[in-house]
Amino acid sequence: MNLLAFDSSTDTLSIAVQRGDAVWQHTAPGGPQASAALIPAIQRLLAEAGLSFDTLELIVFGRGPGSFTGLRTACAVAQGLAFGARHGQGVPVLPVDTLLAVAEEARHQHGCTQVLAVLDARMNEVYSARCAWSDASQRWQADADFGLCAPEALALPDTDLATWTVAGNAHAPYGERLLPQARHVQALPTAAALLRLAPALLAAGGAVPASEALPRYIRDKVANTTAEREALRAQANLAASTQPNPPAP
């Protein structure tokens, strides 16, 4: 398949393009730069792979949790590109949990099969999910509900702690506050990890129309603020549409 994948949920922007079995990758600073850099970088990487938006078959993006600006950027770009791909016929979108991508990157880079995936949520909190790899099914089993808590409140499963690895980007900022007794590895939700996860998620029916692709927010405070902003914008548009036309001179 011809696939495009990208993630802007962290301070690192990650893009990958797959054409058959070949994969092209690009990494750049994320954060505020991601919104301006994402589409030009995608265009360059597609050109390197000999592909275009009209030859894509699927768009994969990291849906969160993570940076709220980054999640909104990735979702909006995925929707827009999916709607316009293949001469306007469109392609489906595959939203992927970023914590699952962290676990997959830890498995790929470090051989970890029982992972506590942890991402820095800022505001002295972390996002977390327990993920266990099954050799039999060649799939991850992950917590349905992701956690959000202070670093000190995070705990490993009670069974055989030595088999679990903490993976993500939260150890650097929080240090000894984050499970000091555990093994830690650095792992980000890379676009290449999204591509490796895609076949199983596609088989499970995870692809959706572009209009149904949504970010995954965990922190209610920010999600509610976003909803409030959308409501205010809708109210402003309604108010503008009901304004009487000025009288002709």
Rosetta blueprint (number, residue, H / E / L):
1 M L
2 N E
3 L E
4 L E
5 A E
6 F E
7 D E
8 S L
9 S L
10 T L
11 D L
12 T E
13 L E
14 S E
15 I E
16 A E
17 V E
18 Q E
19 R E
20 G L
21 D L
22 A E
23 V E
24 W E
25 Q E
26 H E
27 T E
28 A E
29 P E
30 G L
31 G H
32 P H
33 Q H
34 A H
35 S H
36 A H
37 A H
38 L H
39 I H
40 P H
41 A H
42 I H
43 Q H
44 R H
45 L H
46 L H
47 A H
48 E H
49 A L
50 G L
51 L L
52 S L
53 F H
54 D H
55 T H
56 L L
57 E L
58 L E
59 I E
60 V E
61 F E
62 G E
63 R E
64 G E
65 P L
66 G L
67 S L
68 F H
69 T H
70 G H
71 L H
72 R H
73 T H
74 A H
75 C H
76 A H
77 V H
78 A H
79 Q H
80 G H
81 L H
82 A H
83 F H
84 G H
85 A L
86 R L
87 H L
88 G L
89 Q L
90 G L
91 V L
92 P L
93 V E
94 L E
95 P E
96 V E
97 D E
98 T H
99 L H
100 L H
101 A H
102 V H
103 A H
104 E H
105 E H
106 A H
107 R H
108 H H
109 Q H
110 H H
111 G L
112 C L
113 T L
114 Q E
115 V E
116 L E
117 A E
118 V E
119 L E
120 D E
121 A E
122 R E
123 M L
124 N L
125 E E
126 V E
127 Y E
128 S E
129 A E
130 R E
131 C E
132 A E
133 W E
134 S E
135 D L
136 A L
137 S L
138 Q L
139 R E
140 W E
141 Q E
142 A E
143 D L
144 A L
145 D L
146 F L
147 G E
148 L E
149 C E
150 A L
151 P H
152 E H
153 A H
154 L L
155 A L
156 L L
157 P L
158 D L
159 T L
160 D L
161 L H
162 A H
163 T H
164 W L
165 T E
166 V E
167 A E
168 G E
169 N L
170 A L
171 H H
172 A H
173 P H
174 Y H
175 G H
176 E H
177 R H
178 L L
179 L L
180 P L
181 Q L
182 A L
183 R E
184 H E
185 V E
186 Q E
187 A L
188 L L
189 P L
190 T L
191 A H
192 A H
193 A H
194 L H
195 L H
196 R H
197 L H
198 A H
199 P H
200 A H
201 L H
202 L H
203 A H
204 A L
205 G L
206 G L
207 A L
208 V E
209 P L
210 A H
211 S H
212 E H
213 A L
214 L L
215 P L
216 R L
217 Y L
218 I L
219 R L
220 D H
221 K H
222 V H
223 A H
224 N H
225 T H
226 T H
227 A H
228 E H
229 R H
230 E H
231 A H
232 L H
233 R H
234 A H
235 Q H
236 A H
237 N H
238 L H
239 A H
240 A H
241 S H
242 T L
243 Q L
244 P L
245 N L
246 P L
247 P L
248 A L
249 P L
